[in-house]
Amino acid sequence: QGSIIGDSSAMVANATRWTVVVNGQTVANNDAAAIGSFDLQIPIGHVLDSSDSELEIKIKAWYNWGNDGAPSTLSLRIDSIEVTGAYSIEYDEDPVCSLIGSHDLQEDGGGLILPLLSRCSDDRTATDNLIVTFENTNPDVVEVDLTEGQVRIKLVPEASGIAQITVKVTDAAGNYWSEVSTINVATVDDEPVLGEFPSVVPVEHGYPHRISFELSDSDSFMQDLVVTTNRSWAEVDMSSREIIVDAPTPGFTSVLVTACDETSCVERILDLEVRALAELFIEEIRIDDDIRAGDIFEVKVFVRNSGQVSATMIGVRCSADGQSFGTGTIQMLSPGQMGSVICDMQAPNGDDSIIIEAEVDRGTNIDEVDETNNIRSETVAIGEALQETASTEDDDSFEVGQTTVYVIAGVILLMIIALFGFLAPPKIKKLE
């Protein structure tokens, strides 16, 4: 409240002003030439800051004369300054939740699902709108997340240790509730893991057979693992991870396989079908040594059955440089017996050698111990053909010899007729 007293006619109206400044900011700019009392209410809350610790109010005035210099009097009088008002305060409490607590778990065991939001409340924010965040100091041991308002703690496989989980629940105003929980995962000595075998493994009677297996242990060294069987004819090769079986009798049988680490053991059943089979192989390919271009020669293939049962209708295929030139069939081979087939071939012209290949049971129609030993090959040298002149001389000599034979045969025939006439009885005459 105050007044302006005096003669303002000598003042320049637009340039004569008085202002109110609060904490360095102008909040009012008034006409200082307006004679009379004033009672102003000026809002100042917009220039106040929560960091301000004091309130400073200043009144400033500017006078600008516009006459010829004649004296005049003008005064700005402030009778009182009063600051009134109030703060608008909104109260928002922190969310409140039940404690989750610390927990002890075991490696490879089950995790935890703990209720959270259903046990939280806030004075202004709805429970569904509360924001939940986690801080996990050891994610290599446990994983944590929020699922349908519940805290889900999941164990990392084959991991143990201590993890501290900070749960923070925040409302819309930024107020929060938090708790630090300690999750202790104790170490457990894991059993070895022995992979399953096929339902039935076929093996051959009288022949060693290797069966591979898979073995692992997450907390043991491989050199500390031991695998054994309950059969004397089933040995374990740990370096190659194989079981070597040589079953004594045909039929169905089983082997108990046991894998152990330093503290525990696991078992698997290996079921075997022990079969007595034939075993065919080509023992020899027999071919003449002196073969010339154009000659027709024989390839004799000897096949033996070294298995334990007979084989029937055994097919043999002959080929030269990959081209088939003959086939044959051996009706039956008993255990230990050998048979043969013969394939005829004409030696080609223009090649100094050919590769003769024989294959038995090409269609794998006969069950054998080993199907990879059914092929054998031999390299045959091909000589040059005989000269044409030599062949002509041979033909002439053959023709002379044939004429001589005809002459001799005619002479012999005449001699036989004469001898027959000489030895025949005299003609018989009829008596009257």
Backbone torsions as a table, in degrees:
resi	resn	phi	psi	omega
1	GLN	NA	148.9	179.1
2	GLY	174.6	-164.6	-179.2
3	SER	-156.3	163.6	175.2
4	ILE	-117.7	123.8	-172.6
5	ILE	-122.2	144.2	174.0
6	GLY	122.7	-160.2	-178.2
7	ASP	-109.3	116.5	-178.2
8	SER	-103.2	7.2	-177.3
9	SER	-67.6	-25.2	-179.5
10	ALA	-84.1	-0.2	-175.3
11	MET	-97.2	150.2	172.3
12	VAL	-84.0	115.3	-168.7
13	ALA	-61.3	-45.3	-175.6
14	ASN	-72.5	-17.7	-176.3
15	ALA	-107.1	3.7	178.7
16	THR	-109.7	109.6	-171.4
17	ARG	-137.4	158.7	167.6
18	TRP	-135.9	141.8	-171.9
19	THR	-128.7	158.1	173.4
20	VAL	-114.4	125.9	-177.8
21	VAL	-119.7	127.2	-179.9
22	VAL	-119.5	120.3	179.7
23	ASN	48.4	41.1	174.9
24	GLY	86.0	0.7	-179.3
25	GLN	-119.9	132.8	-179.5
26	THR	-72.8	124.6	-179.3
27	VAL	-111.2	-12.6	178.1
28	ALA	-153.0	142.3	179.1
29	ASN	-135.5	106.5	-169.3
30	ASN	-116.3	162.3	178.9
31	ASP	-80.2	117.9	-179.0
32	ALA	-84.0	-3.3	179.4
33	ALA	-100.3	2.9	-179.5
34	ALA	-84.9	101.6	-176.2
35	ILE	-71.1	135.2	177.0
36	GLY	134.1	176.6	-179.8
37	SER	-82.0	157.8	176.2
38	PHE	-143.9	149.0	175.9
39	ASP	-138.6	97.0	-172.3
40	LEU	-104.9	139.1	170.3
41	GLN	-114.0	112.0	-172.7
42	ILE	-114.0	120.5	176.2
43	PRO	-71.6	134.2	-179.4
44	ILE	-127.1	0.5	-176.2
45	GLY	-61.8	-28.7	-176.5
46	HIS	-71.1	-15.8	179.8
47	VAL	-100.4	-0.3	179.1
48	LEU	-89.4	143.8	-179.8
49	ASP	-124.0	150.2	-178.5
50	SER	-63.6	-18.0	179.3
51	SER	-86.2	-10.4	-179.7
52	ASP	-70.6	133.8	179.4
53	SER	-106.1	-8.7	178.9
54	GLU	-148.1	164.5	-178.8
55	LEU	-120.4	123.1	-179.6
56	GLU	-117.9	123.3	179.7
57	ILE	-119.5	128.1	179.1
58	LYS	-124.0	142.6	173.5
59	ILE	-113.1	126.7	-178.7
60	LYS	-125.9	144.7	179.9
61	ALA	-135.0	145.1	178.0
62	TRP	-129.1	129.9	-179.8
63	TYR	-119.8	138.0	-177.6
64	ASN	-135.8	110.5	-177.3
65	TRP	-81.3	145.4	179.9
66	GLY	-132.9	16.9	-179.2
67	ASN	-99.4	-165.6	-178.0
68	ASP	-88.4	9.0	177.8
69	GLY	106.2	1.8	177.6
70	ALA	-66.3	142.1	-177.3
71	PRO	-68.7	147.1	176.2
72	SER	-154.3	164.5	-176.9
73	THR	-127.3	135.6	177.4
74	LEU	-149.4	128.3	-176.0
75	SER	-130.8	143.8	171.8
76	LEU	-106.6	119.6	-175.0
77	ARG	-117.9	125.1	177.4
78	ILE	-106.7	116.8	-179.5
79	ASP	-86.2	-40.2	-178.5
80	SER	-159.2	151.4	173.6
81	ILE	-129.4	125.2	-178.5
82	GLU	-129.7	131.3	178.0
83	VAL	-106.9	119.9	178.6
84	THR	-128.9	159.1	178.9
85	GLY	147.2	-173.9	-178.1
86	ALA	-156.5	162.3	175.8
87	TYR	-93.4	144.9	173.1
88	SER	-98.8	112.1	-174.3
89	ILE	-113.5	129.0	174.6
90	GLU	-110.6	127.9	-179.4
91	TYR	-97.8	128.4	177.8
92	ASP	-136.9	112.1	-177.0
93	GLU	-79.1	159.1	174.2
94	ASP	-68.0	150.2	172.2
95	PRO	-62.2	155.1	178.7
96	VAL	-127.3	127.2	-180.0
97	CYS	-131.4	155.3	174.2
98	SER	-72.6	151.2	-178.0
99	LEU	-69.5	141.6	175.7
100	ILE	-84.1	-41.9	177.6
101	GLY	86.2	171.5	176.7
102	SER	-97.7	155.0	-173.6
103	HIS	-142.6	147.9	175.2
104	ASP	-108.9	126.4	-179.2
105	LEU	-126.7	170.4	178.0
106	GLN	-116.7	142.6	178.3
107	GLU	-53.9	136.8	179.2
108	ASP	66.6	10.0	176.8
109	GLY	-88.8	-165.6	178.8
110	GLY	-81.4	155.8	177.2
111	GLY	-86.1	-156.2	-178.0
112	LEU	-134.0	145.8	168.3
113	ILE	-126.2	115.3	-173.2
114	LEU	-118.0	131.2	177.7
115	PRO	-66.2	140.7	-179.8
116	LEU	-131.7	-70.6	-172.9
117	LEU	-63.2	-30.9	178.2
118	SER	-66.2	-15.0	179.3
119	ARG	-112.6	19.7	177.4
120	CYS	-113.5	153.0	176.1
121	SER	-147.7	155.9	178.1
122	ASP	-148.1	146.7	-174.7
123	ASP	-71.3	-23.9	-175.1
124	ARG	-127.8	-26.2	-176.2
125	THR	-102.4	133.9	177.8
126	ALA	-65.1	150.5	-176.8
127	THR	-58.9	-40.2	-178.4
128	ASP	-66.6	-18.5	-178.4
129	ASN	-97.6	0.2	175.0
130	LEU	-69.9	143.2	-178.0
131	ILE	-103.3	128.8	-178.2
132	VAL	-113.4	128.9	175.6
133	THR	-128.7	156.6	-178.6
134	PHE	-128.6	147.9	168.1
135	GLU	-125.4	125.6	-175.4
136	ASN	-119.5	119.2	-177.5
137	THR	-79.3	-15.2	-176.9
138	ASN	-144.4	75.0	-179.7
139	PRO	-68.6	-10.4	176.2
140	ASP	-77.2	-10.0	-179.5
141	VAL	-107.5	-47.3	179.8
142	VAL	-135.0	155.5	172.1
143	GLU	-119.2	142.6	-176.6
144	VAL	-134.3	140.3	175.2
145	ASP	-156.5	175.8	-179.9
146	LEU	-108.3	125.2	-179.7
147	THR	-129.8	113.9	178.7
148	GLU	51.7	44.5	176.8
149	GLY	78.6	6.9	-179.0
150	GLN	-119.1	147.6	177.1
151	VAL	-83.1	121.6	179.1
152	ARG	-108.7	120.0	178.0
153	ILE	-109.0	117.9	-175.9
154	LYS	-115.1	132.4	179.9
155	LEU	-80.9	138.4	173.5
156	VAL	-78.3	130.1	-177.8
157	PRO	-56.8	140.9	175.6
158	GLU	56.4	36.0	-178.9
159	ALA	-131.6	146.4	177.6
160	SER	-144.3	160.9	-178.9
161	GLY	144.4	-164.6	-177.1
162	ILE	-120.0	134.1	176.5
163	ALA	-130.1	136.6	174.4
164	GLN	-105.1	125.4	-176.8
165	ILE	-114.4	121.7	176.2
166	THR	-99.5	119.5	178.0
167	VAL	-102.3	127.1	-178.6
168	LYS	-125.7	124.2	179.1
169	VAL	-113.4	120.7	-173.5
170	THR	-119.1	139.0	176.9
171	ASP	-93.8	-174.8	-175.0
172	ALA	-67.3	-26.5	-178.9
173	ALA	-86.6	-3.3	-179.3
174	GLY	94.9	-1.9	174.9
175	ASN	-73.7	149.6	-174.2
176	TYR	-145.0	159.6	170.2
177	TRP	-120.3	140.8	-179.5
178	SER	-143.3	157.0	178.0
179	GLU	-149.3	141.4	175.8
180	VAL	-106.3	119.0	179.6
181	SER	-111.6	142.2	177.9
182	THR	-105.0	124.4	178.1
183	ILE	-110.6	116.0	-179.4
184	ASN	-106.8	117.3	180.0
185	VAL	-106.2	111.4	-176.9
186	ALA	-79.2	146.7	179.5
187	THR	-74.0	138.2	176.8
188	VAL	-124.7	133.3	178.1
189	ASP	-74.1	112.2	-176.4
190	ASP	-78.5	147.8	174.1
191	GLU	-73.3	156.4	171.9
192	PRO	-62.8	153.6	177.2
193	VAL	-111.4	109.6	178.9
194	LEU	-104.9	118.5	-177.2
195	GLY	-63.7	153.1	179.5
196	GLU	-72.0	148.4	175.0
197	PHE	-91.2	160.6	172.3
198	PRO	-58.6	158.7	-175.1
199	SER	-56.7	-46.5	175.7
200	VAL	-141.1	129.3	179.8
201	VAL	-106.0	118.2	177.4
202	PRO	-78.1	132.6	176.1
203	VAL	-132.7	163.4	-175.5
204	GLU	-102.6	133.4	178.2
205	HIS	-69.1	131.5	177.3
206	GLY	87.2	0.9	-179.8
207	TYR	-131.1	135.1	175.7
208	PRO	-64.2	139.9	-179.2
209	HIS	-132.6	132.9	-178.5
210	ARG	-100.4	128.9	179.6
211	ILE	-121.2	117.9	-178.0
212	SER	-78.1	153.9	176.4
213	PHE	-140.3	158.0	179.1
214	GLU	-109.9	131.9	-177.1
215	LEU	-140.3	134.2	177.3
216	SER	-150.4	159.5	176.7
217	ASP	-154.8	120.8	-172.3
218	SER	-70.4	-24.7	-176.0
219	ASP	-126.7	28.2	175.5
220	SER	-136.9	150.2	174.3
221	PHE	-76.7	147.5	-177.4
222	MET	-61.2	-33.3	-179.8
223	GLN	-69.9	-12.5	178.0
224	ASP	-92.4	-1.0	179.9
225	LEU	-93.3	142.6	-178.6
226	VAL	-131.4	134.0	177.0
227	VAL	-121.8	129.8	-179.9
228	THR	-133.1	165.5	175.8
229	THR	-129.4	166.5	179.1
230	ASN	-98.6	14.0	179.3
231	ARG	-121.5	134.2	179.5
232	SER	-68.2	-24.9	-178.0
233	TRP	-94.4	11.5	175.9
234	ALA	-122.4	103.8	-178.4
235	GLU	-104.3	155.3	-176.8
236	VAL	-112.1	128.0	174.0
237	ASP	-105.8	99.8	-176.0
238	MET	-69.9	-29.1	-178.4
239	SER	-65.6	-36.6	-179.6
240	SER	-103.6	0.0	-177.4
241	ARG	55.1	54.1	-179.1
242	GLU	-136.4	148.4	172.0
243	ILE	-106.3	123.3	-177.6
244	ILE	-99.1	113.2	-177.9
245	VAL	-112.8	140.5	175.0
246	ASP	-138.5	78.9	-172.4
247	ALA	-65.1	137.0	-175.1
248	PRO	-78.9	-24.2	-176.3
249	THR	-137.1	146.9	176.6
250	PRO	-69.0	158.6	178.5
251	GLY	125.8	-168.8	179.2
252	PHE	-98.2	134.6	178.2
253	THR	-150.0	172.9	-178.9
254	SER	-138.3	155.8	179.1
255	VAL	-127.7	131.1	175.4
256	LEU	-88.7	117.7	-179.1
257	VAL	-106.5	126.2	-177.2
258	THR	-119.6	129.4	176.8
259	ALA	-117.8	130.4	-175.5
260	CYS	-131.9	143.4	165.5
261	ASP	-104.9	-156.4	-174.6
262	GLU	-73.5	-17.4	-174.9
263	THR	-128.9	-19.4	-173.8
264	SER	-146.4	164.2	-177.8
265	CYS	-135.6	153.4	172.1
266	VAL	-131.5	157.0	-176.5
267	GLU	-129.9	149.4	172.8
268	ARG	-137.2	149.8	176.7
269	ILE	-101.3	126.8	176.1
270	LEU	-105.8	109.8	179.7
271	ASP	-91.7	132.0	-175.5
272	LEU	-121.5	143.9	167.4
273	GLU	-111.9	104.7	-177.4
274	VAL	-87.1	115.7	-174.6
275	ARG	-113.5	138.7	171.0
276	ALA	-92.9	120.6	-173.1
277	LEU	-126.0	161.5	169.3
278	ALA	-76.6	160.0	176.0
279	GLU	-141.3	100.8	-176.5
280	LEU	-97.8	138.9	172.5
281	PHE	-153.3	156.2	179.6
282	ILE	-87.1	113.7	-176.7
283	GLU	-81.8	-34.9	-176.4
284	GLU	-157.2	146.5	167.9
285	ILE	-117.4	114.5	-174.3
286	ARG	-105.7	124.6	-177.5
287	ILE	-139.0	142.6	176.5
288	ASP	-57.7	149.2	-178.0
289	ASP	-76.7	-41.2	-173.5
290	ASP	-99.9	97.5	179.5
291	ILE	-122.5	129.4	180.0
292	ARG	-114.8	159.5	-180.0
293	ALA	-56.2	131.2	179.9
294	GLY	92.7	-15.3	-179.9
295	ASP	-70.3	145.3	170.6
296	ILE	-97.3	121.9	-175.2
297	PHE	-131.1	163.2	-178.6
298	GLU	-99.7	141.2	171.1
299	VAL	-115.2	113.2	-177.6
300	LYS	-105.1	121.0	-175.7
301	VAL	-108.8	123.4	179.9
302	PHE	-103.4	123.8	-178.2
303	VAL	-116.6	133.7	179.3
304	ARG	-120.3	146.2	175.0
305	ASN	-106.4	104.1	179.4
306	SER	-96.9	9.5	-179.9
307	GLY	-82.2	-163.8	-173.9
308	GLN	-111.5	-2.9	175.7
309	VAL	-132.2	160.6	-179.5
310	SER	-73.3	153.3	175.0
311	ALA	-122.2	140.3	-178.5
312	THR	-123.5	156.8	178.0
313	MET	48.6	63.6	-175.3
314	ILE	-91.3	114.7	-179.1
315	GLY	-86.9	138.3	178.0
316	VAL	-127.1	133.5	-179.2
317	ARG	-119.7	133.9	177.8
318	CYS	-109.6	139.2	177.6
319	SER	-145.5	154.2	178.5
320	ALA	-127.8	121.3	-177.5
321	ASP	51.5	38.9	176.6
322	GLY	86.8	-5.2	-179.2
323	GLN	-106.0	125.0	-178.7
324	SER	-69.1	138.1	177.4
325	PHE	-131.7	3.6	178.5
326	GLY	177.5	153.7	176.3
327	THR	-138.2	161.9	177.3
328	GLY	-155.6	164.4	-178.6
329	THR	-132.3	131.0	172.7
330	ILE	-99.4	123.2	-172.1
331	GLN	-62.5	-45.5	-178.1
332	MET	-160.0	143.5	172.4
333	LEU	-130.4	119.9	175.6
334	SER	-78.0	166.7	177.6
335	PRO	-55.1	127.8	-179.2
336	GLY	83.7	-11.0	-176.2
337	GLN	-81.6	152.3	178.3
338	MET	-122.6	141.0	176.0
339	GLY	-133.0	174.6	-176.8
340	SER	-146.7	158.0	171.1
341	VAL	-133.0	155.7	-179.3
342	ILE	-120.1	130.8	175.0
343	CYS	-118.2	131.0	178.2
344	ASP	-97.0	143.2	-179.0
345	MET	-149.9	148.2	174.2
346	GLN	-99.5	128.4	-179.3
347	ALA	-64.3	133.5	-177.3
348	PRO	-75.7	156.6	173.1
349	ASN	-89.7	145.7	175.7
350	GLY	88.9	-2.0	176.9
351	ASP	-116.7	137.0	176.8
352	ASP	-90.4	-9.6	176.7
353	SER	-161.2	157.3	174.3
354	ILE	-139.1	156.2	177.3
355	ILE	-103.2	115.0	177.5
356	ILE	-92.7	126.7	-178.9
357	GLU	-123.8	135.7	176.8
358	ALA	-121.4	137.7	-179.0
359	GLU	-133.5	129.9	179.1
360	VAL	-105.0	141.9	179.0
361	ASP	53.1	55.2	-177.7
362	ARG	-60.7	-36.0	-179.1
363	GLY	-84.0	4.4	-178.0
364	THR	49.1	44.1	178.0
365	ASN	-79.1	-18.4	-177.4
366	ILE	-108.0	125.8	177.1
367	ASP	-68.8	126.4	-178.0
368	GLU	-129.1	164.1	174.9
369	VAL	-67.1	-46.3	-176.9
370	ASP	-130.9	115.8	-179.6
371	GLU	-90.4	1.6	-174.7
372	THR	-97.1	-2.7	-176.3
373	ASN	-112.1	30.5	-175.3
374	ASN	-94.8	6.2	-177.4
375	ILE	-124.9	139.3	173.5
376	ARG	-143.6	147.1	-178.3
377	SER	-135.7	153.5	177.1
378	GLU	-136.2	143.7	175.4
379	THR	-96.9	127.0	-176.2
380	VAL	-113.9	128.4	177.1
381	ALA	-81.2	137.8	179.6
382	ILE	-112.0	117.5	177.7
383	GLY	-83.7	170.2	178.7
384	GLU	-73.6	151.3	177.9
385	ALA	-68.3	152.9	177.6
386	LEU	-64.8	152.6	-180.0
387	GLN	-63.6	153.1	-177.1
388	GLU	-67.5	-35.5	-178.5
389	THR	-63.7	-42.5	179.8
390	ALA	-62.4	-35.8	179.1
391	SER	-67.4	-36.8	179.6
392	THR	-66.4	-43.9	178.6
393	GLU	-59.5	-40.4	179.5
394	ASP	-63.0	-38.8	180.0
395	ASP	-66.8	-41.0	179.4
396	ASP	-63.1	-47.0	-179.3
397	SER	-60.9	-34.0	178.3
398	PHE	-66.6	-39.5	-180.0
399	GLU	-66.3	-42.2	178.0
400	VAL	-61.9	-45.4	179.9
401	GLY	-61.1	-35.5	-178.5
402	GLN	-69.7	-39.6	177.0
403	THR	-62.3	-43.4	178.6
404	THR	-59.6	-40.9	179.5
405	VAL	-62.6	-41.3	179.6
406	TYR	-62.3	-43.5	-179.4
407	VAL	-62.9	-46.2	-179.0
408	ILE	-62.7	-40.0	179.7
409	ALA	-63.6	-38.4	178.8
410	GLY	-66.1	-42.9	178.9
411	VAL	-61.3	-44.1	-179.1
412	ILE	-63.0	-39.5	-180.0
413	LEU	-63.6	-41.9	178.5
414	LEU	-64.1	-40.6	179.7
415	MET	-63.6	-38.3	179.4
416	ILE	-65.5	-40.7	-179.9
417	ILE	-64.7	-44.5	179.8
418	ALA	-62.6	-42.8	-179.8
419	LEU	-64.1	-37.7	178.8
420	PHE	-65.5	-39.8	178.0
421	GLY	-66.8	-34.3	-179.6
422	PHE	-71.0	-39.2	-176.1
423	LEU	-87.4	-10.1	-178.1
424	ALA	-69.0	150.4	178.9
425	PRO	-70.4	157.3	179.3
426	PRO	-66.2	157.0	-177.5
427	LYS	-62.6	138.7	178.9
428	ILE	-88.8	126.5	-180.0
429	LYS	-101.6	148.4	179.6
430	LYS	-87.6	128.2	179.6
431	LEU	-90.0	138.8	177.9
432	GLU	-82.9	NA	NA
